[in-house]
Amino acid sequence: MSFYGGLAATADRLLKKFGAGAVLTIRTTGVYDPNLGEAPITVQNINVTACVFDIAHKEIDGTNIKANDKRAYISTKTAIPLPSVNDRITWQGVVYQITPTVIDLAPSGESVLYEVIIRK
């Protein structure tokens, strides 16, 4: 196991200890189908481990981060794709939209943790 693989395992262990299970809903738009008149959307639900925190007041700018947004840390050990703005996360029964603020913490190109801003 690489050094960053070890960090990812440690992050996963801490998230399991202090976080909770969540469901990441990945929405993928397919190729435009002229017979349907639209591009089909494929939905994949993935069980993940995450921690969700309130955003510090000083980080709220009203545009990228709004007053009721939250920060979520998601384990990468489930081999999930990087979340995007089309995706959702269900945390403690509440469905949140993932905003464009998505950070792949990957110091050497190997993902250790995903940090996303989520919004109701």
ChimeraX attribute file (.defattr): number of C-alpha atoms within 10 A of each C-alpha:
attribute: neighborCount
match mode: 1-to-1
recipient: residues
	/A:1	7
	/A:2	8
	/A:3	10
	/A:4	16
	/A:5	14
	/A:6	12
	/A:7	15
	/A:8	21
	/A:9	18
	/A:10	14
	/A:11	19
	/A:12	23
	/A:13	15
	/A:14	15
	/A:15	20
	/A:16	16
	/A:17	11
	/A:18	10
	/A:19	16
	/A:20	14
	/A:21	16
	/A:22	22
	/A:23	19
	/A:24	24
	/A:25	20
	/A:26	22
	/A:27	17
	/A:28	15
	/A:29	13
	/A:30	11
	/A:31	10
	/A:32	12
	/A:33	10
	/A:34	8
	/A:35	7
	/A:36	8
	/A:37	8
	/A:38	12
	/A:39	14
	/A:40	13
	/A:41	13
	/A:42	10
	/A:43	12
	/A:44	12
	/A:45	15
	/A:46	15
	/A:47	14
	/A:48	22
	/A:49	25
	/A:50	26
	/A:51	20
	/A:52	19
	/A:53	12
	/A:54	12
	/A:55	17
	/A:56	11
	/A:57	11
	/A:58	6
	/A:59	11
	/A:60	14
	/A:61	10
	/A:62	8
	/A:63	7
	/A:64	12
	/A:65	20
	/A:66	16
	/A:67	15
	/A:68	12
	/A:69	21
	/A:70	19
	/A:71	20
	/A:72	21
	/A:73	20
	/A:74	29
	/A:75	26
	/A:76	23
	/A:77	17
	/A:78	12
	/A:79	10
	/A:80	15
	/A:81	9
	/A:82	17
	/A:83	24
	/A:84	18
	/A:85	16
	/A:86	14
	/A:87	19
	/A:88	22
	/A:89	27
	/A:90	17
	/A:91	18
	/A:92	11
	/A:93	9
	/A:94	9
	/A:95	17
	/A:96	18
	/A:97	18
	/A:98	25
	/A:99	19
	/A:100	15
	/A:101	15
	/A:102	18
	/A:103	15
	/A:104	17
	/A:105	15
	/A:106	13
	/A:107	9
	/A:108	9
	/A:109	9
	/A:110	15
	/A:111	19
	/A:112	23
	/A:113	23
	/A:114	20
	/A:115	20
	/A:116	23
	/A:117	25
	/A:118	25
	/A:119	18
	/A:120	12
